[in-house]
Every structure is written in structure tokens, then in C-alpha cells.
Amino acid sequence: SCKVFYAKDPLKIVRAQGQYMFDEKGEKYLDCINNVAHVGHSHPYVIQAATKQMELLNTNSRFLHDNLVQYAQRLTATLPEKLSVCYFVNSGSEANDLALRLARQYRGHQDVITLE
């Protein structure tokens, strides 16, 4: 049920920079699917921040840490009062699952309509 995007002539991507990915032959491709729209691949600030964090602690949001609280406070300070709760998840799939569970709990309904 899980298919390779280019099954007939698969790409072997070996590196990326900015908005581009490069294959093993050096061919350049515009990356439109890997969540890089905000800062791109290999952004120096992101690498520096990630390295600093990984030197301290390399885990996801399942454990308590002051940085999570501080980030939530900074984020919610920019939003209206009704949006004062943060849920940290590890992927888009987890975010969708949580949103569905919250909606079901709030509305008391189990039915869902989805569009492909």
C-alpha cells in the first residue's frame, strides 16, 4: 500500500540545500514535498539550534522539559486568549489524530467526512 513516488525510474537523493535536493548524479530537483517551505534544507540557523539542543538533550515531546513550557508560553502570547493551549506532537499524522480525537470529544460525535 506504500508506493515509491517514482517507481519506474526511482530517485536516489543524497543531499539537499535550500529548496533543492540533489541525486547521486548531481542532478538538482526542486523540493515541493518535504516540509522545507519555511527555511529550506541545511539552513545554518536551524543546524546551529538543532546541534545546540542535541548536545543537551535529544528526545521528543513525550517527556517534560522547561523548553517546551517556554516555547508554549512564547507561542500563546502571540495568539488570542481562546488559543491558549498547546499540544506538541511528533508528526503530521499525530497532529491529525489528535485533532480528530479532540473534535470527537468536544462534539460527542464519531462520524467523519474526509476528502481525497
C-alpha positions in Angstrom: 0.0 0.0 0.0 3.0 2.3 0.2 4.5 3.1 -3.2 7.7 4.9 -4.2 6.9 8.3 -5.9 9.0 7.4 -8.9 8.6 3.6 -9.2 9.6 3.5 -12.9 12.8 5.5 -12.5 13.4 6.0 -8.8 15.4 8.9 -7.5 18.3 8.4 -5.1 18.6 11.7 -3.3 21.9 12.1 -1.5 21.9 15.7 -0.2 19.8 18.9 -0.1 20.5 22.6 0.2 17.8 25.4 0.5 14.8 24.4 -1.6 16.7 21.9 -3.7 17.6 18.2 -3.5 20.3 16.5 -5.4 20.5 13.0 -6.7 23.6 10.7 -6.8 24.5 12.1 -10.3 24.3 15.7 -9.1 21.0 16.5 -10.8 19.1 19.2 -9.0 15.4 18.9 -8.1 13.0 21.5 -6.6 11.7 20.0 -3.3 7.9 20.6 -3.1 7.0 17.8 -0.6 9.4 17.6 2.3 8.2 20.4 4.6 11.1 22.7 3.7 9.0 25.7 2.7 9.8 27.7 5.8 13.6 27.8 5.8 14.8 25.1 3.4 17.3 22.3 3.8 20.6 22.9 5.6 19.7 26.3 6.9 22.6 27.4 9.1 20.4 28.8 11.9 18.4 25.6 12.1 21.5 23.5 12.1 23.1 25.6 14.9 19.9 25.5 17.0 19.4 21.7 16.5 23.1 21.0 17.3 22.9 23.0 20.5 19.7 21.2 21.5 21.1 17.7 20.7 24.2 18.5 22.7 21.9 19.0 25.7 19.1 16.5 25.1 17.9 14.6 22.0 14.4 13.3 22.6 10.8 14.2 21.5 8.0 15.8 23.4 6.9 12.8 25.4 9.0 14.0 28.4 8.6 17.2 30.4 11.2 19.8 29.7 11.3 23.6 30.5 11.9 24.4 26.9 8.5 23.0 25.9 6.8 25.2 28.5 8.8 28.3 27.5 8.0 27.7 23.8 4.3 27.2 24.6 4.3 30.5 26.6 6.0 32.4 23.8 3.7 31.0 21.2 0.4 31.5 23.0 1.5 35.1 23.9 1.1 35.9 20.2 -2.4 34.3 19.9 -5.9 35.3 21.1 -6.9 34.0 24.7 -9.1 31.3 23.2 -6.0 29.7 21.7 -4.0 29.4 24.9 -3.4 25.7 24.9 -0.6 23.9 23.1 -0.3 20.2 22.2 3.1 19.1 21.0 3.2 16.1 18.7 5.9 14.4 16.6 4.4 14.3 13.2 1.6 15.5 11.0 -0.1 12.1 11.4 -0.1 12.5 15.2 -1.4 16.1 14.8 -4.3 14.8 12.6 -5.1 12.0 15.0 -5.1 14.4 18.0 -7.3 16.9 16.2 -9.8 14.1 15.3 -9.9 12.9 18.9 -10.4 16.4 20.3 -13.2 17.1 17.8 -14.9 13.8 18.7 -14.6 14.5 22.4 -15.9 18.1 22.1 -18.8 17.4 19.8 -19.7 13.9 21.1 -19.9 12.5 17.6 -17.9 9.8 15.9 -18.7 10.5 12.2 -16.1 12.0 10.0 -16.1 13.2 6.4 -12.8 13.3 4.5 -11.9 14.5 1.0 -9.2 12.9 -1.1 
